[in-house]
Amino acid sequence: MDERTRRYVARLDAARARSRAEQLEDDVAAYRGLTPAERAHTVESVCRSAWQILKSRPDFKRALEVRDPPAPDFDQVWRGLMARRRAEVARER
């Protein structure tokens, strides 16, 4: 095994030794301090990349037509979120 492979395997072993919570924290740490504008820029970049990937598919049009059904509790969750938002707006007035 060459040195590059050895280092790669060592990184994999180190990552595997960490809890999922620690791994997730590593993944999101770089985004914690971003401003809303910086986060928006990141989301826009991801969306542009996803669009390019979709456009490269031979079944592009069909892929766009596929819609996942909403979660069974969607209506209940949505009503709860809207009620909470209305209460926040009312408090701000």
C-alpha positions as CSV (number, residue, x, y, z in Angstrom):
1,M,0.0,0.0,0.0
2,D,1.5,3.4,-1.0
3,E,1.6,6.4,1.4
4,R,-1.3,8.2,-0.2
5,T,-3.6,5.1,0.2
6,R,-2.4,4.6,3.7
7,R,-3.3,8.2,4.6
8,Y,-6.7,7.8,3.0
9,V,-7.4,4.6,4.9
10,A,-6.3,6.3,8.1
11,R,-8.7,9.2,7.5
12,L,-11.6,6.7,6.9
13,D,-10.7,4.8,10.1
14,A,-10.6,8.1,12.1
15,A,-14.0,9.1,10.7
16,R,-15.5,5.8,11.5
17,A,-14.4,6.1,15.1
18,R,-16.4,9.3,15.5
19,S,-20.1,9.3,16.4
20,R,-22.6,10.3,13.8
21,A,-23.3,13.5,15.8
22,E,-19.6,14.4,15.6
23,Q,-19.5,13.7,11.9
24,L,-22.6,15.8,11.3
25,E,-21.1,18.6,13.3
26,D,-18.1,18.5,11.1
27,D,-20.3,18.7,8.0
28,V,-22.3,21.8,9.2
29,A,-19.6,23.6,11.1
30,A,-18.5,25.7,8.1
31,Y,-22.1,26.9,7.6
32,R,-22.9,27.9,11.2
33,G,-21.4,31.4,11.1
34,L,-22.7,32.3,7.6
35,T,-24.9,35.3,7.2
36,P,-28.3,34.8,5.6
37,A,-26.9,36.2,2.3
38,E,-24.0,33.8,2.4
39,R,-26.3,30.9,3.1
40,A,-28.6,32.0,0.3
41,H,-25.6,32.1,-2.1
42,T,-24.7,28.5,-1.1
43,V,-28.3,27.3,-1.7
44,E,-28.3,29.0,-5.1
45,S,-25.1,27.3,-6.0
46,V,-26.5,23.9,-5.0
47,C,-29.6,24.5,-7.0
48,R,-27.7,25.5,-10.1
49,S,-25.6,22.4,-9.8
50,A,-28.6,20.2,-9.3
51,W,-30.2,21.8,-12.4
52,Q,-27.1,21.1,-14.5
53,I,-27.2,17.4,-13.3
54,L,-30.9,17.1,-14.2
55,K,-30.3,18.7,-17.6
56,S,-27.6,16.1,-18.3
57,R,-30.0,13.2,-17.8
58,P,-31.4,11.6,-20.9
59,D,-34.8,11.4,-19.1
60,F,-34.7,15.1,-18.1
61,K,-38.3,16.0,-18.9
62,R,-39.6,12.9,-17.2
63,A,-37.4,13.5,-14.1
64,L,-39.0,17.0,-13.8
65,E,-42.4,15.5,-13.9
66,V,-41.9,13.2,-11.0
67,R,-43.4,14.6,-7.8
68,D,-43.2,12.9,-4.4
69,P,-46.5,12.8,-2.6
70,P,-46.6,15.0,0.5
71,A,-46.0,13.4,3.9
72,P,-49.2,12.0,5.5
73,D,-49.1,14.7,8.2
74,F,-48.3,17.6,5.8
75,D,-51.6,19.4,6.3
76,Q,-51.4,19.2,10.0
77,V,-47.8,20.3,10.2
78,W,-48.4,23.2,7.7
79,R,-51.4,24.4,9.7
80,G,-49.3,24.4,12.8
81,L,-46.5,26.3,11.2
82,M,-48.9,28.9,9.8
83,A,-50.6,29.3,13.2
84,R,-47.2,29.8,14.8
85,R,-46.2,32.4,12.2
86,R,-49.5,34.3,12.6
87,A,-49.0,34.4,16.3
88,E,-45.4,35.7,15.9
89,V,-46.6,38.4,13.5
90,A,-49.4,39.4,15.9
91,R,-46.9,39.8,18.7
92,E,-44.7,42.0,16.6
93,R,-47.5,44.5,16.0
